[in-house]
Amino acid sequence: MRVAIIKYNAGNIRSVSFALDRLGVEHIITADPEEIKNADKVIFPGVGEASSTMKYLKDTLLDELIVNLKQPVLGICLGMQLMCSHSQEGDVNCLGIFNEKVKKFVIPQPNPDMIKVPHMGWNSITNVNSSLFTDAQEGKYVYFVHSYYAELGTETICESDYLLPFSAGLQKDNFYGFQFHPEKSSDTGALILKNFIKL
């Protein structure tokens, strides 16, 4: 089993590598097209800004590479958002793997509950619908850090709620995505990553 973590101009890639180390999964952090194409599984993580990152992906042709991958691919946080059709962050068209659009959380005014954006911390996932959640029960808590969210749609495989219900996970064909960080989500996150590796 060989897992490729896509290296690009985004943060948080190392934390995914450390999570795979803890699971004993052989992996490589790479931007090499051949290494990515020949991997058994591909992870597309990241923390950053959508429009500048899409420009980088296009400049390096990683955009074309990612959408044409045939093995299981997992996008995490920004990675999942970039797999959607469009992001309000920089008003940019994204990879278009998922049909859902990415929008910014809008804080209500007035704000008596002192709601803050970014949404940061532990929140439960509901309406889980994927083999990636085998043995991960409905209502488990996972870790989020995000100011933008993917809308609910036909490709939603789990939901969460902060200001409004949103897609915590998406899936289409061989492509999967999570808005939360499984690599930072304790035993539940480790189980989800294991299930992805087993696909």
N, CA and C of each residue as an Amber inpcrd file, in Angstrom:
protein
   597
   0.8390000  -1.1930000   0.0000000   0.0000000   0.0000000   0.0000000
   0.8820000   1.2530000   0.0000000   0.6560000   2.1090000  -0.9510000
   1.4430000   3.3350000  -1.0920000   0.4880000   4.5150000  -1.2110000
   0.6150000   5.4610000  -0.2970000  -0.2500000   6.6360000  -0.2720000
   0.5750000   7.8660000  -0.6410000   0.0480000   8.6660000  -1.5570000
   0.7010000   9.9240000  -1.9290000  -0.0830000  11.0810000  -1.3290000
   0.6120000  11.9570000  -0.6070000   0.0410000  13.2140000  -0.1160000
   0.5000000  14.3010000  -1.0700000  -0.4530000  14.9730000  -1.6970000
  -0.0890000  15.9760000  -2.7030000   0.5440000  17.1970000  -2.0470000
   1.7360000  17.5400000  -2.5150000   2.4730000  18.6970000  -2.0010000
   2.1760000  19.9050000  -2.8850000   1.6730000  20.9640000  -2.2700000
   1.4140000  22.2070000  -3.0070000   1.4750000  23.3490000  -2.0200000
   1.1030000  24.5620000  -2.4380000   1.3310000  25.7320000  -1.5790000
   0.2300000  25.8810000  -0.5390000   0.0960000  24.8850000   0.3180000
  -0.9170000  24.9240000   1.3690000  -0.3220000  24.4000000   2.6670000
  -0.9040000  24.8320000   3.7780000  -0.4440000  24.3890000   5.0820000
  -1.1160000  23.0990000   5.5040000  -0.6650000  22.5680000   6.6430000
  -1.2740000  21.4320000   7.3210000  -0.9750000  20.0830000   6.6770000
  -0.0880000  20.0440000   5.7010000   0.2050000  18.7690000   5.0520000
   0.9460000  17.8240000   5.9930000   1.8350000  18.3590000   6.8000000
   2.6330000  17.5160000   7.6970000   1.7760000  16.8020000   8.7340000
   0.6940000  17.4430000   9.1890000  -0.1390000  16.7970000  10.2040000
  -0.7930000  15.5310000   9.6510000  -1.1060000  15.5260000   8.3500000
  -1.6410000  14.3120000   7.7240000  -0.5650000  13.2410000   7.6680000
   0.6500000  13.6460000   7.3570000   1.7620000  12.7020000   7.3330000
   1.9750000  12.0690000   8.7040000   1.9070000  12.8750000   9.7520000
   2.0850000  12.3420000  11.1080000   0.9650000  11.3540000  11.4550000
  -0.2700000  11.6540000  11.0050000  -1.3880000  10.7520000  11.2730000
  -1.1810000   9.4050000  10.5850000  -0.6800000   9.4220000   9.3540000
  -0.4000000   8.1700000   8.6510000   0.7430000   7.4180000   9.3110000
   1.7330000   8.1510000   9.8330000   2.8090000   7.5030000  10.6020000
   2.2330000   6.7350000  11.7880000   1.2910000   7.3810000  12.4900000
   0.6910000   6.7300000  13.6650000  -0.0680000   5.4580000  13.2800000
  -0.6110000   5.4440000  12.0500000  -1.3390000   4.2700000  11.5790000
  -0.4290000   3.2320000  10.9370000   0.8560000   3.5590000  10.7980000
   1.7990000   2.6340000  10.1770000   1.6170000   2.5060000   8.6740000
   1.1450000   3.5740000   8.0280000   0.8670000   3.5460000   6.5930000
   2.0270000   4.1920000   5.8300000   2.5820000   3.4450000   4.8800000
   3.6660000   3.9750000   4.0540000   3.1300000   5.0860000   3.1530000
   3.8300000   6.1990000   3.1050000   3.3460000   7.3210000   2.3040000
   4.4990000   8.2180000   1.8800000   4.1860000   9.1010000   0.9470000
   5.1670000  10.0670000   0.4580000   4.4660000  11.3940000   0.2400000
   5.1580000  12.4860000   0.5490000   4.6680000  13.8340000   0.2510000
   5.3220000  14.2600000  -1.0500000   4.5170000  14.5120000  -2.0870000
   5.1130000  14.7070000  -3.4030000   4.2410000  15.5650000  -4.3060000
   4.8870000  16.2370000  -5.2410000   4.1880000  16.9330000  -6.3280000
   4.5080000  16.2840000  -7.6670000   5.2110000  15.1640000  -7.6260000
   5.6150000  14.4820000  -8.8520000   4.4100000  13.7660000  -9.4770000
   4.0400000  14.1070000 -10.6910000   2.8410000  13.5170000 -11.3100000
   2.8710000  11.9960000 -11.3730000   4.0160000  11.4230000 -11.6780000
   4.0930000   9.9670000 -11.8120000   3.9090000   9.2820000 -10.4630000
   4.5010000   9.8490000  -9.4200000   4.3400000   9.2620000  -8.0910000
   2.8820000   9.3350000  -7.6420000   2.2310000  10.4560000  -7.9580000
   0.8280000  10.6180000  -7.5760000  -0.0490000   9.6500000  -8.3630000
   0.1610000   9.5640000  -9.6660000  -0.6620000   8.6870000 -10.5030000
  -0.4810000   7.2160000 -10.1400000   0.7190000   6.8390000  -9.6960000
   1.0030000   5.4340000  -9.4090000   0.7050000   5.0270000  -7.9750000
   0.2820000   5.9700000  -7.1500000  -0.0380000   5.6500000  -5.7540000
  -1.3390000   4.8550000  -5.6780000  -1.4700000   4.0520000  -4.6220000
  -2.7110000   3.3000000  -4.4100000  -3.8370000   4.2050000  -3.9190000
  -3.4890000   5.1800000  -3.0920000  -4.4340000   6.1660000  -2.5830000
  -3.7660000   7.5320000  -2.6450000  -4.5760000   8.5810000  -2.7800000
  -4.0540000   9.9480000  -2.8370000  -4.8170000  10.7980000  -1.8250000
  -4.0820000  11.5930000  -1.0610000  -4.6910000  12.5320000  -0.1180000
  -4.3260000  13.9500000  -0.5370000  -5.3350000  14.8010000  -0.5830000
  -5.2100000  16.1920000  -1.0350000  -5.6510000  17.0910000   0.1300000
  -4.7180000  17.3360000   1.0820000  -5.0710000  18.1140000   2.2690000
  -4.7940000  19.5940000   2.0450000  -4.9560000  20.3850000   3.0900000
  -4.5180000  21.7690000   2.9630000  -5.3030000  22.7590000   3.7930000
  -4.5990000  23.8030000   4.1670000  -5.1770000  24.9850000   4.7940000
  -4.6250000  26.1760000   4.0380000  -5.4950000  27.0850000   3.5970000
  -5.0150000  28.2340000   2.8430000  -6.1640000  28.9830000   2.2090000
  -5.8570000  29.7230000   1.1570000  -6.8310000  30.5920000   0.4880000
  -7.1460000  30.0180000  -0.8910000  -8.4300000  29.9920000  -1.2460000
  -8.8690000  29.2300000  -2.4160000  -8.3510000  29.7860000  -3.7420000
  -8.4970000  31.0830000  -3.9810000  -8.1770000  31.6040000  -5.3130000
  -6.6850000  31.5120000  -5.6240000  -5.8270000  31.8670000  -4.6720000
  -4.3840000  31.7840000  -4.9210000  -3.9430000  30.3310000  -5.0740000
  -4.5990000  29.4390000  -4.3350000  -4.2460000  28.0280000  -4.4410000
  -4.6950000  27.4430000  -5.7680000  -5.8800000  27.8270000  -6.2460000
  -6.3140000  27.3640000  -7.5690000  -5.3650000  27.8520000  -8.6570000
  -4.8880000  29.0770000  -8.5360000  -3.9200000  29.5950000  -9.5110000
  -2.6640000  28.7310000  -9.5040000  -2.1890000  28.3750000  -8.3140000
  -1.0000000  27.5310000  -8.2120000  -1.2520000  26.1700000  -8.8490000
  -2.4160000  25.5840000  -8.5770000  -2.7260000  24.2750000  -9.1540000
  -2.7540000  24.3320000 -10.6740000  -3.3110000  25.4020000 -11.2300000
  -3.3570000  25.5470000 -12.6840000  -1.9690000  25.7880000 -13.2640000
  -1.1880000  26.6340000 -12.5910000   0.1620000  26.9360000 -13.0840000
   1.0450000  25.6960000 -13.1280000   0.8230000  24.7810000 -12.1960000
   1.6490000  23.5740000 -12.1090000   0.9920000  22.3590000 -12.7740000
  -0.2020000  22.5580000 -13.3500000  -0.9810000  21.5020000 -14.0040000
  -1.4590000  20.4250000 -13.0390000  -1.3600000  20.7080000 -11.7310000
  -1.8930000  19.7620000 -10.7620000  -3.4120000  19.6700000 -10.8520000
  -4.0560000  20.7460000 -11.3410000  -5.5150000  20.7120000 -11.4680000
  -5.9460000  19.5900000 -12.4220000  -5.2930000  19.4990000 -13.5700000
  -5.6380000  18.4530000 -14.5420000  -5.2970000  17.0620000 -14.0000000
  -4.1860000  16.9860000 -13.3000000  -3.7680000  15.6950000 -12.7350000
  -4.8090000  15.1810000 -11.7470000  -5.2380000  16.0450000 -10.8290000
  -6.1380000  15.6070000  -9.7580000  -7.4670000  15.1170000 -10.3170000
  -8.0730000  15.8800000 -11.2140000  -9.4120000  15.5120000 -11.6940000
  -9.3860000  14.2240000 -12.5170000  -8.2330000  13.8090000 -13.0140000
  -8.1350000  12.6000000 -13.8300000  -7.6370000  11.3810000 -13.0630000
  -7.4690000  11.4940000 -11.7490000  -7.0170000  10.3550000 -10.9600000
  -8.1090000   9.2910000 -10.8930000  -7.7130000   8.0310000 -10.9100000
  -8.6690000   6.9260000 -10.9310000  -8.7190000   6.1610000  -9.6110000
  -7.6930000   6.3120000  -8.7710000  -7.6920000   5.6260000  -7.4900000
  -8.4680000   6.4620000  -6.4550000  -8.7510000   5.9150000  -5.2740000
  -9.4280000   6.7200000  -4.2530000  -8.6230000   7.9660000  -3.8820000
  -9.3040000   9.1090000  -3.8590000  -8.6960000  10.4090000  -3.5550000
  -9.4850000  11.0370000  -2.4130000  -8.7700000  11.5400000  -1.4100000
  -9.4090000  12.1710000  -0.2520000  -8.9430000  13.6100000  -0.1200000
  -9.8680000  14.5630000  -0.2490000  -9.5880000  15.9650000   0.0050000
  -9.9440000  16.3230000   1.4300000  -9.0880000  17.0930000   2.0880000
  -9.3080000  17.4820000   3.4800000  -9.2900000  18.9960000   3.5930000
 -10.3340000  19.5630000   4.2120000 -10.4600000  20.9960000   4.4820000
 -10.3890000  21.7910000   3.1800000  -9.3500000  22.5990000   2.9710000
  -9.2350000  23.3300000   1.7140000  -9.2280000  22.3790000   0.5270000
  -8.6170000  21.2080000   0.6950000  -8.5970000  20.2230000  -0.3790000
 -10.0000000  19.8650000  -0.8270000 -10.9120000  19.6350000   0.1320000
 -12.2930000  19.3330000  -0.2400000 -12.9480000  20.5210000  -0.9220000
 -12.7410000  21.7250000  -0.3900000 -13.3610000  22.9100000  -0.9820000
 -12.8970000  23.1210000  -2.4210000 -11.6250000  22.8750000  -2.6840000
 -11.1040000  23.0470000  -4.0420000 -11.6390000  21.9900000  -5.0000000
 -12.1670000  20.8960000  -4.4740000 -12.7720000  19.8650000  -5.3100000
 -14.2140000  20.2160000  -5.6760000 -14.7600000  21.2850000  -5.0910000
 -16.1220000  21.7210000  -5.3930000 -16.1380000  22.5570000  -6.6760000
 -17.3180000  23.0500000  -7.0390000 -17.4470000  23.7440000  -8.3240000
 -16.9770000  25.1910000  -8.2720000 -17.2120000  25.8760000  -7.1530000
 -16.8940000  27.3090000  -7.0600000 -16.7410000  27.6760000  -5.5970000
 -15.8520000  28.6400000  -5.3220000 -15.6840000  29.1430000  -3.9640000
 -15.8630000  30.6520000  -3.9360000 -16.5870000  31.1270000  -2.9260000
 -16.7140000  32.5670000  -2.7170000 -15.4000000  33.1900000  -2.2710000
 -14.4730000  32.3760000  -1.7840000 -13.1840000  32.8930000  -1.3320000
 -12.3370000  33.2530000  -2.5500000 -12.3710000  34.5220000  -2.9260000
 -11.6850000  34.9600000  -4.1250000 -12.5210000  34.7880000  -5.3770000
 -13.7940000  34.3780000  -5.2150000 -14.7200000  34.2280000  -6.3460000
 -14.0570000  33.4320000  -7.4660000 -13.7250000  32.1790000  -7.1580000
 -12.9280000  31.3780000  -8.0920000 -13.6410000  30.0730000  -8.4460000
 -13.5610000  29.6970000  -9.7090000 -14.0040000  28.3680000 -10.1220000
 -12.9650000  27.3530000  -9.6770000 -13.4450000  26.2530000  -9.1150000
 -12.5370000  25.2510000  -8.5710000 -12.4760000  24.0270000  -9.4860000
 -12.1200000  22.8730000  -8.9470000 -11.8550000  21.7090000  -9.7890000
 -13.1280000  21.1060000 -10.3790000 -14.2700000  21.3340000  -9.7460000
 -15.5300000  20.8730000 -10.3260000 -15.7800000  19.3790000 -10.2110000
 -15.0930000  18.7250000  -9.3020000 -15.3380000  17.2960000  -9.0850000
 -16.6990000  17.1110000  -8.4070000 -16.9400000  17.9080000  -7.3840000
 -18.2350000  17.9280000  -6.7070000 -19.0500000  19.1050000  -7.2380000
 -20.3710000  18.9440000  -7.2650000 -21.2430000  20.0070000  -7.7670000
 -21.4770000  21.1240000  -6.7570000 -21.2300000  20.8500000  -5.4950000
 -21.5510000  21.8100000  -4.4490000 -20.6920000  23.0740000  -4.5410000
 -21.2620000  24.1980000  -4.1080000 -20.5400000  25.4680000  -4.0580000
 -20.0860000  25.7500000  -2.6300000 -19.0020000  26.5090000  -2.5260000
 -18.4260000  26.8560000  -1.2300000 -18.7540000  28.3130000  -0.9160000
 -19.3340000  28.5220000   0.2560000 -19.7590000  29.8620000   0.6500000
 -19.1640000  30.2420000   2.0020000 -19.1640000  31.5310000   2.2980000
 -18.6210000  32.0100000   3.5590000 -19.7030000  32.0540000   4.6200000
 -19.3340000  31.6290000   5.8370000 -20.2500000  31.7820000   6.9580000
 -20.5380000  33.2720000   7.1680000 -21.8050000  33.5920000   7.3530000
 -22.2240000  34.9710000   7.6130000 -22.7220000  35.0510000   9.0550000
 -22.0640000  35.8690000   9.8590000 -22.4470000  36.0220000  11.2580000
 -23.7240000  36.8550000  11.3390000 -24.7420000  36.3750000  12.0550000
 -25.9880000  37.1410000  12.1520000 -25.7930000  38.4290000  12.9490000
 -26.5280000  39.4360000  12.5550000 -26.5190000  40.7130000  13.2850000
 -27.9410000  41.0480000  13.7080000 -28.1910000  41.3310000  14.9770000
 -27.2350000  41.2680000  16.0900000 -26.7790000  39.8350000  16.3890000
 -25.7830000  39.6990000  17.2490000 -25.1510000  38.4090000  17.5040000
 -25.1250000  38.1310000  19.0120000 -26.3000000  37.8930000  19.6160000
 -26.3450000  37.7150000  21.0750000 -25.5890000  36.4910000  21.5520000
 -25.4410000  35.4770000  20.7040000 -24.7370000  34.2510000  21.1060000
 -23.2240000  34.3530000  20.9220000 -22.7490000  35.5240000  20.4560000
 -21.3120000  35.7540000  20.2560000 -20.6890000  34.6910000  19.3650000
 -21.3980000  34.3730000  18.2910000 -20.8920000  33.3930000  17.3290000
 -19.6710000  33.9630000  16.6140000 -18.6630000  33.1140000  16.4320000
 -17.4150000  33.5550000  15.8130000 -17.1400000  32.7710000  14.5340000
 -16.4840000  33.4320000  13.6340000 -15.9620000  32.8050000  12.4240000
 -14.4820000  33.1520000  12.3530000 -13.5870000  32.1790000  12.1740000
 -13.8720000  30.8140000  11.7110000 -14.5460000  29.9260000  12.7470000
 -15.2500000  28.9370000  12.2360000 -15.7690000  27.8430000  13.0470000
 -14.5710000  26.9920000  13.4350000 -14.2900000  26.9570000  14.7260000
 -13.0700000  26.2860000  15.1910000 -13.3920000  25.4360000  16.4120000
 -13.1280000  24.1480000  16.3050000 -13.3300000  23.2570000  17.4350000
 -14.0720000  21.9960000  17.0550000 -14.5800000  21.3030000  18.0690000
 -15.2020000  19.9980000  17.8940000 -16.6920000  20.1490000  17.6370000
 -17.1890000  19.4180000  16.6510000 -18.5980000  19.4420000  16.3190000
 -19.0030000  18.0540000  15.8420000 -20.2670000  17.7070000  16.0190000
 -20.7180000  16.3640000  15.6620000 -21.0510000  16.2790000  14.1740000
 -20.9590000  15.0640000  13.6500000 -21.3750000  14.7910000  12.2780000
 -22.6100000  13.9070000  12.3180000 -23.5450000  14.1720000  11.4120000
 -24.8090000  13.4540000  11.3700000 -25.1180000  13.0190000   9.9420000
 -26.1430000  12.1890000   9.8140000 -26.5710000  11.6810000   8.5020000
 -25.4000000  11.0860000   7.7190000 -24.5940000  10.2830000   8.4240000
 -23.4210000   9.6890000   7.7850000 -23.8690000   8.6230000   6.7910000
 -23.2320000   8.6010000   5.6300000 -23.6610000   7.7040000   4.5560000
 -22.4820000   7.3650000   3.6620000 -21.5820000   6.5330000   4.1770000
 -20.4090000   6.1230000   3.4100000 -19.7080000   4.9940000   4.1390000
 -19.0300000   4.1480000   3.3700000 -18.2320000   3.0860000   3.9850000
 -17.0730000   3.6530000   4.7930000 -16.7270000   4.9070000   4.5820000
 -15.6600000   5.5160000   5.3770000 -16.0650000   5.6690000   6.8370000
 -17.3560000   5.5640000   7.1210000 -17.8340000   5.7050000   8.4970000
 -18.1320000   4.3510000   9.1360000 -17.6650000   3.2500000   8.5440000
 -17.8310000   1.9410000   9.1540000 -17.2490000   1.9560000  10.5670000
 -18.0590000   1.5900000  11.5300000 -17.6940000   1.5710000  12.9630000
 -17.5420000   2.9680000  13.5700000 -17.7420000   4.0090000  12.7750000
 -17.7360000   5.3840000  13.3130000 -19.1930000   5.8180000  13.4280000
 -19.7040000   5.8630000  14.6250000 -21.1390000   6.0000000  14.8230000
 -21.6290000   7.4160000  14.5370000 -22.9090000   7.4760000  14.1890000
 -23.6240000   8.7440000  14.0210000 -23.4440000   9.6200000  15.2650000
 -23.1950000  10.8930000  15.0370000 -23.0980000  11.8360000  16.1430000
 -21.7120000  11.9800000  16.7410000 -20.7210000  11.2930000  16.1940000
 -19.3600000  11.4260000  16.7070000 -18.8380000  12.8450000  16.4770000
 -17.9160000  13.2610000  17.3230000 -17.3480000  14.6090000  17.2300000
 -16.0150000  14.5760000  16.4860000 -15.8440000  15.5540000  15.6040000
 -14.6140000  15.7060000  14.8290000 -14.1900000  17.1700000  14.8720000
 -12.9700000  17.4430000  14.4100000 -12.3700000  18.7670000  14.6020000
 -12.4180000  19.6010000  13.3170000 -12.9630000  20.8110000  13.4490000
 -13.1090000  21.7320000  12.3270000 -12.3050000  23.0130000  12.5560000
 -11.7760000  23.5840000  11.4600000 -11.2500000  24.9580000  11.4380000
 -11.5540000  25.5070000  10.0440000 -12.5890000  26.3550000   9.9300000
 -12.9300000  26.8610000   8.5920000 -13.8550000  28.0650000   8.6870000
 -13.7060000  28.9550000   7.7070000 -14.5830000  30.1220000   7.5670000
 -15.5550000  29.9510000   6.4060000 -15.3120000  28.9660000   5.5570000
 -16.1390000  28.6910000   4.3900000 -16.6660000  27.2680000   4.4890000
 -17.7920000  27.0120000   3.8510000 -18.4270000  25.7040000   3.9410000
 -18.9900000  25.3070000   2.5830000 -19.0990000  24.0200000   2.3600000
 -19.7580000  23.4990000   1.1620000 -21.2330000  23.2860000   1.4640000
 -22.0700000  23.7030000   0.5340000 -23.5070000  23.5360000   0.7070000
 -23.8840000  22.0560000   0.7460000 -25.0600000  21.7820000   1.2900000
 -25.6060000  20.4250000   1.2140000 -26.0270000  20.1260000  -0.2160000
 -25.8580000  18.8780000  -0.6290000 -26.2360000  18.5070000  -1.9930000
 -26.3410000  17.0070000  -2.1380000 -26.4920000  16.5570000  -3.3500000
 -26.6760000  15.1280000  -3.6110000 -25.4220000  14.3140000  -3.3100000
 -24.2710000  14.9750000  -3.2290000 -23.0150000  14.2650000  -2.9730000
 -22.6030000  14.3160000  -1.5000000 -23.4310000  14.9020000  -0.6460000
 -23.1470000  14.9850000   0.7850000 -23.2010000  13.5940000   1.4100000
 -22.1480000  13.2190000   2.1500000 -22.1320000  11.9150000   2.8340000
 -22.1490000  12.0660000   4.3470000 -22.0170000  13.2840000   4.8540000
 -22.2500000  13.5650000   6.2650000 -22.4270000  15.0660000   6.4130000
 -23.1350000  15.4490000   7.4650000 -23.4520000  16.8490000   7.6970000
 -22.9270000  17.2910000   9.0610000 -22.7640000  18.5910000   9.2050000
 -22.5730000  19.1910000  10.5130000 -23.3620000  20.4910000  10.5160000
 -23.3800000  21.1780000  11.6450000 -24.2070000  22.3740000  11.7620000
 -23.4520000  23.4410000  12.5410000 -23.2250000  24.5730000  11.8970000
 -22.6710000  25.7580000  12.5550000 -23.2530000  26.9540000  11.8140000
 -24.1440000  27.6760000  12.4520000 -24.9410000  28.7330000  11.8330000
 -26.0030000  28.1610000  10.8870000 -25.6450000  27.0930000  10.1760000
 -26.5820000  26.4120000   9.2860000 -26.0250000  25.0280000   8.9890000
 -26.8610000  24.1070000   8.5260000 -26.3390000  22.7880000   8.1450000
 -25.4370000  22.9080000   6.9090000 -24.3390000  22.1440000   6.8920000
 -23.4230000  22.1610000   5.7520000 -22.8360000  20.7800000   5.5430000
 -22.1940000  20.5990000   4.3980000 -21.5680000  19.3170000   4.0690000
 -20.2560000  19.1650000   4.8370000 -20.2440000  18.2200000   5.7640000
 -18.9900000  17.8820000   6.4400000 -18.1920000  16.8800000   5.6340000
 -18.8880000  16.1930000   4.7170000 -18.2190000  15.2360000   3.8450000
 -18.9390000  15.1150000   2.5160000 -18.1770000  14.8630000   1.4560000
 -18.7120000  14.7120000   0.1060000 -18.0870000  13.4820000  -0.5450000
 -18.8200000  12.8940000  -1.4940000 -18.2580000  11.7740000  -2.2420000
 -18.9000000  11.6840000  -3.6180000 -18.0470000  11.4740000  -4.6240000
 -18.5060000  11.2150000  -5.9840000 -17.5080000  10.2730000  -6.6410000
 -17.9940000   9.1250000  -7.0680000 -17.1260000   8.1210000  -7.6970000
 -15.9510000   7.8050000  -6.7710000 -14.7180000   7.9820000  -7.2350000
 -13.5370000   7.6670000  -6.4310000 -13.0370000   8.8490000  -5.6050000
 -13.7840000   9.9390000  -5.5920000 -13.3610000  11.1490000  -4.8800000
 -14.1660000  11.3300000  -3.5980000 -13.4420000  11.5800000  -2.5020000
 -14.0300000  11.8150000  -1.1930000 -13.4850000  13.1360000  -0.6520000
 -14.2540000  13.7780000   0.2170000 -13.7620000  15.0060000   0.8240000
 -14.3560000  15.2030000   2.2040000 -13.5490000  15.7680000   3.1070000
 -14.0150000  16.1220000   4.4450000 -13.6700000  17.5630000   4.7480000
 -14.6530000  18.3050000   5.2810000 -14.3700000  19.6520000   5.7520000
 -13.6060000  19.6120000   7.0690000 -13.8730000  18.5980000   7.8780000
 -13.1520000  18.4610000   9.1470000 -11.7820000  17.8430000   8.9120000
 -10.9950000  17.8140000   9.9650000  -9.6310000  17.2810000   9.8920000
  -9.5920000  15.9020000  10.5600000  -9.6780000  14.8130000   9.7960000
  -9.6060000  13.5000000  10.4370000  -8.2780000  13.2760000  11.1520000
  -7.2190000  13.8940000  10.6400000  -5.8980000  13.7240000  11.2520000
  -5.7990000  14.3860000  12.6200000  -6.7790000  15.2350000  12.9680000
  -6.8010000  15.9090000  14.2690000  -8.0210000  15.5110000  15.0870000
  -8.7250000  14.4730000  14.6450000 -10.0110000  14.1180000  15.2500000
  -9.9530000  12.8520000  16.0900000  -8.8430000  12.6470000  16.7620000
  -8.6940000  11.5780000  17.7540000  -9.0450000  10.2140000  17.1480000
  -9.6600000   9.3360000  17.9530000  -9.9120000   7.9640000  17.5140000
 -10.8850000   7.9060000  16.3400000 -11.8910000   8.7960000  16.3410000
 -12.8560000   8.7950000  15.2370000 -12.1710000   9.1330000  13.9240000
 -11.3110000  10.1450000  13.9320000 -10.5850000  10.5210000  12.7260000
  -9.6480000   9.4370000  12.2570000  -8.9710000   8.7850000  13.2090000
  -8.0570000   7.6990000  12.8480000  -8.8230000   6.5520000  12.1970000
 -10.0200000   6.2450000  12.7210000 -10.8380000   5.1850000  12.1480000
 -11.2760000   5.5260000  10.7290000 -11.6600000   6.7810000  10.4940000
 -12.0700000   7.2110000   9.1540000 -10.9030000   7.1120000   8.1780000
  -9.7080000   7.5310000   8.6060000  -8.5270000   7.4060000   7.7380000
  -8.2270000   5.9380000   7.4390000  -8.3560000   5.0700000   8.4530000
  -8.1440000   3.6430000   8.2240000  -9.1190000   3.0990000   7.1760000
 -10.3750000   3.5280000   7.2770000 -11.3850000   3.0620000   6.3300000
 -11.0730000   3.5530000   4.9190000 -10.5290000   4.7500000   4.8030000
 -10.1260000   5.2420000   3.4910000  -8.9880000   4.3970000   2.9280000
  -8.0150000   4.0840000   3.7590000  -6.8790000   3.2780000   3.3140000
  -7.3410000   1.9010000   2.8720000  -8.4060000   1.3800000   3.5010000
  -8.9020000   0.0390000   3.1780000  -9.7160000  -0.0110000   1.8860000
 -10.1140000   1.1410000   1.3490000 -10.9790000   1.1540000   0.1570000
 -10.3530000   0.3320000  -0.9750000
